[in-house]
Amino acid sequence: MLFFASIVILLLTAFIIYILILNRIKIDIGWLIGFYLFFDIYGYLFLQITNLFSPLLLIVYLSVASILYSLISDYQVFLRGIKNWSIILWLIFVLYIIVSVLWTKNPSYAVFKLQIFFIRAFLPGLSIYFVYNRFHLFSWRPVLLSGLFYTFLFIVLGKASTAYQGRITLAGANPIWLGRVSLLFVTIAMLVPGTKKVYKYIIVTIGLIAGYFAQSKGPFMGLLIALLVYRLLIQNKKNNIDTQKKIKYILKLLIVSIIGFIAIAVFLNYIGLFEGTRFEVLFSFKQMFSNISFLDRILRYIKAIRLFGSNPVTGVGVGGFSVLDERDYPHNLLLEIGCELGSLGLILWIAIILQTYRKSNNFIIISTLFTQSLVYSLFSGDLGYNYEYALFSFIAITLHNNLVKKKFLNYEKKA
């Protein structure tokens, strides 16, 4: 039965690719980004219809099919795209993760983590890269539509979960991931030009409500830091200020932002918006340092640092932290890579981060989103489920290493 189904899927895919090539259909990567970034809602809806197979296979199918379409429609362009140093750097990092399975003490969990990373991050990233490399089409509208669909249905269909202390989530989904993506949508809605202000305010409000329902603190910190970074990038691009003035501007911006954030937070706390929620702990040092979640993470950070000290070169292997702790990962991607992949893994990972920032210089919105998702990774999730930063890394690499149409350049400069 499985063999027969596989043959049918392969024939159907070949037929679809043939039709696309015959009609010279071009693919806007905005649709791919919208699907990959906001996939949780599509996966949830798929499970309401059928549970014959994991909805994650939809990502695998779309990624592989779109890469094949790019290859078959123009193999020369595809082969030239493989020679990109940034893509090679990602490939080396991924190969090193795979090799680390050889010395991990928890190979089954390591394989599971690798599968999630491949499905949610690496394959979609390659799909975005090769499709854009072939067709040079990207618009934000499909991403905005997917995000609005995602956040609206999350608010409407979400329910309080007993597994996550009453936080709103979708069945089978983690509210932390839902909160992260909802606030990434807020950033996109705020920064992408071309939307009327009244619609922008409505869209941003919907995204903030979805983020509030998820009650995840780290994503809100990521949002605030990302907006500060965005403001700094815009100011530097407009005025090209020198280092001394830049430092003064950064300090001024930080002071004003901190005062403003405190004022707004105090007011919202005063009217009782945070009462009884997980955000309440942010307004009391006593609650913070007696909060189980906060203390647990501090202990995991210490465990990860000690584990890195015992294996500083190669680490204990992907998934190896799970041997020490029942939560499987330290909730900090930097510490996780350090303790599981050692200095070699850290060097490769940091090289990817620096390369991404260099490639995203001309695309301020992408750079801001990458920063936001990177901050998230320091508070929650692991190598497998912190897929957002990897997606934005591939998008930055994609846009930088291809000839971008004047329309998109003008579109981005308006931001």
C-alpha positions as CSV (number, residue, x, y, z in Angstrom):
1,M,0.0,0.0,0.0
2,L,2.8,2.4,1.0
3,F,4.7,1.5,-2.2
4,F,1.7,2.1,-4.4
5,A,1.0,5.5,-2.7
6,S,4.6,6.6,-3.2
7,I,4.4,5.8,-6.9
8,V,1.1,7.8,-7.2
9,I,2.7,10.8,-5.4
10,L,5.8,10.7,-7.7
11,L,3.7,10.5,-10.9
12,L,1.4,13.3,-9.6
13,T,4.5,15.4,-8.8
14,A,6.0,14.8,-12.2
15,F,2.7,15.8,-13.9
16,I,2.4,19.0,-11.8
17,I,6.0,20.0,-12.6
18,Y,5.4,19.3,-16.3
19,I,2.3,21.6,-16.3
20,L,4.2,24.3,-14.5
21,I,7.1,24.2,-17.0
22,L,4.7,24.0,-19.9
23,N,2.9,27.1,-18.8
24,R,6.2,28.8,-17.6
25,I,4.7,29.5,-14.2
26,K,6.9,31.6,-12.0
27,I,6.8,31.2,-8.2
28,D,6.8,34.1,-5.8
29,I,8.8,33.0,-2.7
30,G,6.4,35.1,-0.6
31,W,3.9,32.2,-0.8
32,L,6.6,29.7,0.3
33,I,7.7,31.9,3.2
34,G,4.1,32.3,4.3
35,F,3.5,28.6,4.3
36,Y,6.7,27.6,6.0
37,L,6.7,30.3,8.7
38,F,3.0,30.0,9.6
39,F,2.7,26.3,9.0
40,D,1.3,25.4,12.4
41,I,-2.1,26.6,11.4
42,Y,-2.1,24.6,8.2
43,G,-0.9,21.5,10.1
44,Y,-3.6,22.0,12.6
45,L,-6.3,22.3,9.9
46,F,-4.9,19.3,8.1
47,L,-5.2,17.1,11.3
48,Q,-8.9,18.2,11.6
49,I,-9.5,16.7,8.2
50,T,-7.4,13.5,8.4
51,N,-4.6,11.9,10.4
52,L,-3.4,9.4,7.8
53,F,0.1,10.9,8.0
54,S,2.0,13.6,9.8
55,P,1.3,17.1,8.4
56,L,5.0,17.8,8.5
57,L,5.2,15.7,5.3
58,L,3.4,18.5,3.5
59,I,6.5,20.7,4.2
60,V,8.8,18.0,2.9
61,Y,6.7,17.5,-0.2
62,L,6.4,21.2,-1.1
63,S,10.2,21.8,-0.4
64,V,11.3,18.9,-2.5
65,A,8.8,19.6,-5.3
66,S,9.8,23.3,-5.5
67,I,13.5,22.4,-5.5
68,L,12.9,19.9,-8.3
69,Y,10.9,22.4,-10.3
70,S,13.8,24.9,-10.0
71,L,16.3,22.2,-11.1
72,I,14.3,20.9,-14.1
73,S,13.2,24.3,-15.4
74,D,16.8,25.5,-15.6
75,Y,19.5,23.2,-14.4
76,Q,22.3,25.6,-15.2
77,V,21.0,28.3,-12.9
78,F,20.4,25.6,-10.3
79,L,24.0,24.4,-10.5
80,R,25.4,27.9,-10.3
81,G,23.4,28.4,-7.1
82,I,25.0,25.5,-5.4
83,K,28.4,27.2,-5.5
84,N,27.2,29.9,-3.0
85,W,29.6,30.0,-0.1
86,S,26.8,30.9,2.4
87,I,24.9,27.8,1.4
88,I,28.0,25.7,1.6
89,L,28.6,27.0,5.1
90,W,25.1,26.0,6.1
91,L,25.7,22.6,4.6
92,I,29.0,22.1,6.5
93,F,27.2,23.0,9.7
94,V,24.4,20.5,9.0
95,L,26.9,17.7,8.1
96,Y,28.8,18.4,11.3
97,I,25.5,18.0,13.3
98,I,24.8,14.7,11.5
99,V,28.4,13.4,12.3
100,S,27.9,14.3,16.0
101,V,25.3,11.6,16.2
102,L,28.2,9.2,16.3
103,W,29.3,10.3,19.8
104,T,26.0,11.3,21.3
105,K,24.6,9.4,24.3
106,N,21.0,9.7,23.1
107,P,21.0,8.8,19.4
108,S,17.3,8.3,19.1
109,Y,16.5,11.8,20.4
110,A,19.4,13.2,18.2
111,V,17.8,11.7,15.1
112,F,14.4,13.1,16.1
113,K,15.9,16.6,16.6
114,L,17.7,16.4,13.2
115,Q,14.4,15.4,11.5
116,I,12.6,18.4,12.8
117,F,15.5,20.7,11.9
118,F,15.6,19.3,8.3
119,I,11.8,19.6,7.9
120,R,11.1,23.0,9.6
121,A,14.4,24.8,8.7
122,F,16.9,23.4,6.3
123,L,14.7,22.0,3.5
124,P,12.3,25.0,3.4
125,G,15.4,27.3,3.4
126,L,16.9,25.5,0.4
127,S,13.5,25.6,-1.3
128,I,13.3,29.4,-0.9
129,Y,16.8,29.9,-2.1
130,F,16.6,27.8,-5.2
131,V,13.1,29.0,-6.2
132,Y,14.1,32.7,-5.9
133,N,17.4,32.0,-7.6
134,R,15.4,30.7,-10.6
135,F,12.5,33.2,-10.8
136,H,13.6,36.3,-8.8
137,L,10.1,37.0,-7.4
138,F,9.4,38.1,-3.9
139,S,6.5,40.2,-2.4
140,W,5.4,40.6,1.2
141,R,1.6,40.4,0.5
142,P,1.5,36.5,0.6
143,V,3.4,36.6,3.9
144,L,1.0,39.1,5.3
145,L,-2.0,37.2,4.2
146,S,-0.7,33.9,5.7
147,G,0.2,35.7,8.9
148,L,-3.2,37.3,9.2
149,F,-4.9,33.9,8.5
150,Y,-2.6,32.3,11.2
151,T,-3.2,34.8,14.0
152,F,-6.9,35.2,13.4
153,L,-7.6,31.4,13.5
154,F,-5.3,31.1,16.5
155,I,-7.4,33.6,18.4
156,V,-10.7,32.0,17.2
157,L,-9.8,28.3,17.5
158,G,-7.2,28.5,20.4
159,K,-8.2,26.9,23.8
160,A,-6.8,27.0,27.3
161,S,-4.4,24.1,27.8
162,T,-4.0,22.1,31.0
163,A,-0.5,21.0,29.9
164,Y,0.6,24.6,29.6
165,Q,-1.0,26.1,32.7
166,G,-4.1,27.4,31.1
167,R,-2.3,29.3,28.3
168,I,-4.1,29.5,25.0
169,T,-2.9,27.2,22.3
170,L,-4.0,24.9,19.4
171,A,-4.4,21.2,20.0
172,G,-1.0,19.5,19.8
173,A,0.9,22.8,19.5
174,N,3.2,24.6,21.9
175,P,2.0,28.1,22.9
176,I,5.7,29.3,22.9
177,W,6.0,28.6,19.2
178,L,2.6,30.1,18.5
179,G,3.6,33.3,20.4
180,R,6.9,33.5,18.6
181,V,5.4,33.4,15.2
182,S,2.5,35.7,16.1
183,L,5.0,38.4,17.1
184,L,7.1,37.9,14.0
185,F,3.9,38.6,12.1
186,V,3.5,41.8,14.2
187,T,7.0,43.0,13.1
188,I,6.2,42.2,9.4
189,A,2.9,44.0,9.6
190,M,4.5,47.1,11.3
191,L,7.5,47.4,9.0
192,V,6.4,46.3,5.5
193,P,5.3,49.3,3.5
194,G,2.3,49.5,1.2
195,T,-0.5,48.9,3.8
196,K,-2.9,51.7,4.8
197,K,-2.4,52.8,8.3
198,V,-5.9,51.9,9.5
199,Y,-5.5,48.3,8.2
200,K,-1.9,48.2,9.6
201,Y,-3.2,49.1,13.1
202,I,-5.9,46.4,12.9
203,I,-3.4,43.7,11.7
204,V,-0.8,44.6,14.4
205,T,-3.5,44.5,17.1
206,I,-4.6,41.0,16.0
207,G,-1.0,39.8,16.1
208,L,-0.4,41.3,19.6
209,I,-3.6,39.7,20.9
210,A,-2.4,36.3,19.6
211,G,1.0,36.9,21.2
212,Y,-0.7,37.9,24.5
213,F,-2.9,34.8,24.4
214,A,0.2,32.6,24.1
215,Q,1.6,34.3,27.3
216,S,5.2,33.7,26.3
217,K,7.6,36.3,27.8
218,G,10.7,35.7,25.6
219,P,9.0,36.5,22.3
220,F,7.9,39.9,23.6
221,M,11.5,40.7,24.6
222,G,12.6,39.6,21.1
223,L,10.0,42.0,19.6
224,L,11.2,45.0,21.6
225,I,14.9,44.3,20.9
226,A,14.2,43.8,17.2
227,L,12.3,47.1,16.9
228,L,15.2,48.9,18.6
229,V,17.6,47.2,16.1
230,Y,15.4,48.3,13.2
231,R,15.4,51.9,14.4
232,L,19.2,51.8,14.7
233,L,19.6,50.4,11.2
234,I,17.2,53.0,9.7
235,Q,19.0,55.8,11.4
236,N,22.4,54.7,10.3
237,K,21.2,54.2,6.7
238,K,19.7,57.6,6.5
239,N,22.4,59.6,8.1
240,N,25.5,57.4,7.9
241,I,26.5,58.7,11.3
242,D,30.0,58.2,12.7
243,T,30.9,55.9,15.6
244,Q,30.8,58.5,18.4
245,K,27.4,59.9,17.3
246,K,26.2,56.3,16.8
247,I,27.0,55.4,20.4
248,K,25.3,58.5,21.7
249,Y,22.2,57.8,19.6
250,I,22.1,54.1,20.8
251,L,22.3,55.2,24.4
252,K,19.6,57.8,23.9
253,L,17.4,55.4,22.1
254,L,17.9,52.7,24.8
255,I,17.1,55.2,27.6
256,V,14.0,56.5,25.9
257,S,12.8,53.0,25.0
258,I,13.4,51.6,28.5
259,I,11.5,54.5,30.1
260,G,8.7,54.2,27.6
261,F,8.5,50.5,28.0
262,I,8.4,50.8,31.8
263,A,5.7,53.5,31.6
264,I,3.5,51.4,29.3
265,A,4.1,48.2,31.3
266,V,3.3,49.9,34.6
267,F,0.1,51.3,33.1
268,L,-1.0,48.0,31.7
269,N,-0.2,46.3,35.0
270,Y,-2.1,49.0,36.8
271,I,-5.3,48.3,34.8
272,G,-4.9,44.6,35.6
273,L,-4.1,43.4,32.1
274,F,-1.3,41.1,33.4
275,E,-3.0,40.0,36.6
276,G,-3.1,36.2,36.8
277,T,-1.0,35.8,33.7
278,R,2.6,34.7,33.2
279,F,3.6,38.3,32.5
280,E,2.9,39.3,36.0
281,V,6.3,37.9,37.2
282,L,8.1,40.5,35.1
283,F,7.0,43.3,37.5
284,S,8.2,41.8,40.7
285,F,11.8,40.7,41.5
286,K,10.5,38.6,44.3
287,Q,8.2,36.7,42.0
288,M,10.8,36.4,39.3
289,F,13.5,34.9,41.6
290,S,10.9,32.5,43.1
291,N,9.4,31.6,39.8
292,I,9.9,27.8,39.0
293,S,10.2,28.4,35.3
294,F,12.9,31.1,35.7
295,L,14.9,29.1,38.2
296,D,14.7,25.9,36.1
297,R,16.2,27.7,33.1
298,I,19.0,29.2,35.2
299,L,19.8,25.6,36.4
300,R,19.8,24.3,32.8
301,Y,22.1,27.1,31.7
302,I,24.5,26.1,34.4
303,K,24.3,22.4,33.4
304,A,24.9,23.4,29.7
305,I,28.0,25.5,30.7
306,R,29.4,22.6,32.8
307,L,28.7,20.2,30.0
308,F,30.6,22.4,27.5
309,G,33.5,22.6,30.0
310,S,33.8,18.8,30.0
311,N,33.7,18.5,26.2
312,P,34.9,21.9,24.8
313,V,36.1,20.8,21.4
314,T,33.4,18.5,19.9
315,G,30.7,18.6,22.6
316,V,28.6,15.7,23.7
317,G,26.8,15.2,20.4
318,V,23.5,16.5,19.2
319,G,20.7,15.7,21.7
320,G,23.3,14.9,24.4
321,F,22.0,17.4,26.9
322,S,18.9,15.3,27.3
323,V,20.9,12.7,29.3
324,L,21.4,15.3,32.1
325,D,17.9,16.8,32.1
326,E,14.4,15.6,31.5
327,R,13.5,18.7,29.5
328,D,16.0,17.6,26.8
329,Y,17.5,21.0,26.0
330,P,18.7,24.1,27.9
331,H,16.2,26.5,26.4
332,N,19.1,28.6,25.0
333,L,20.3,27.8,21.5
334,L,23.8,29.3,22.0
335,L,24.4,27.1,25.1
336,E,22.8,24.1,23.4
337,I,25.1,24.3,20.4
338,G,28.1,24.9,22.8
339,C,27.5,21.9,25.0
340,E,26.3,19.5,22.2
341,L,28.5,20.5,19.3
342,G,31.5,22.1,21.1
343,S,33.7,24.9,20.0
344,L,33.7,23.6,16.4
345,G,29.9,23.8,16.2
346,L,29.9,27.2,17.8
347,I,32.5,28.6,15.4
348,L,30.4,27.3,12.4
349,W,27.1,28.6,13.9
350,I,28.5,32.1,14.7
351,A,30.1,32.2,11.2
352,I,26.5,31.7,9.8
353,I,25.1,34.4,12.1
354,L,27.8,36.9,11.0
355,Q,27.4,36.0,7.4
356,T,23.6,36.4,7.6
357,Y,24.0,39.9,9.1
358,R,26.4,40.9,6.4
359,K,24.1,39.5,3.7
360,S,21.1,41.3,5.1
361,N,22.6,44.8,5.2
362,N,20.5,45.9,2.2
363,F,17.3,44.3,3.5
364,I,16.6,46.0,6.9
365,I,13.2,44.2,7.5
366,I,14.9,40.8,7.0
367,S,17.7,41.8,9.3
368,T,15.2,42.9,11.9
369,L,13.2,39.6,11.7
370,F,16.4,37.6,11.9
371,T,17.4,39.5,15.1
372,Q,14.0,38.9,16.6
373,S,14.0,35.2,15.9
374,L,17.6,34.9,17.1
375,V,16.7,36.6,20.4
376,Y,13.8,34.1,20.8
377,S,16.3,31.2,20.5
378,L,18.1,32.4,23.6
379,F,14.9,32.0,25.7
380,S,13.1,28.9,24.4
381,G,13.1,26.1,21.9
382,D,16.0,23.9,20.7
383,L,18.0,23.3,17.5
384,G,15.1,21.5,15.9
385,Y,12.2,23.9,16.7
386,N,14.1,27.2,16.5
387,Y,13.5,27.2,12.7
388,E,12.5,30.8,12.2
389,Y,16.1,32.2,12.5
390,A,17.2,29.6,9.9
391,L,14.5,30.6,7.5
392,F,15.4,34.3,7.7
393,S,19.0,33.4,7.3
394,F,18.3,31.6,4.1
395,I,16.1,34.5,2.9
396,A,18.9,37.1,3.6
397,I,21.4,34.9,1.7
398,T,18.9,34.4,-1.1
399,L,18.2,38.1,-1.6
400,H,21.8,39.2,-1.3
401,N,23.2,36.6,-3.7
402,N,20.8,37.2,-6.6
403,L,20.0,40.1,-8.9
404,V,17.1,41.8,-7.2
405,K,14.5,43.6,-9.3
406,K,14.3,47.4,-9.0
407,K,10.7,47.1,-7.8
408,F,11.7,45.1,-4.7
409,L,14.7,47.4,-4.0
410,N,12.4,50.5,-4.1
411,Y,9.9,48.6,-2.0
412,E,12.4,47.9,0.7
413,K,14.0,51.4,0.7
414,K,10.6,52.9,1.6
415,A,10.6,51.1,5.0
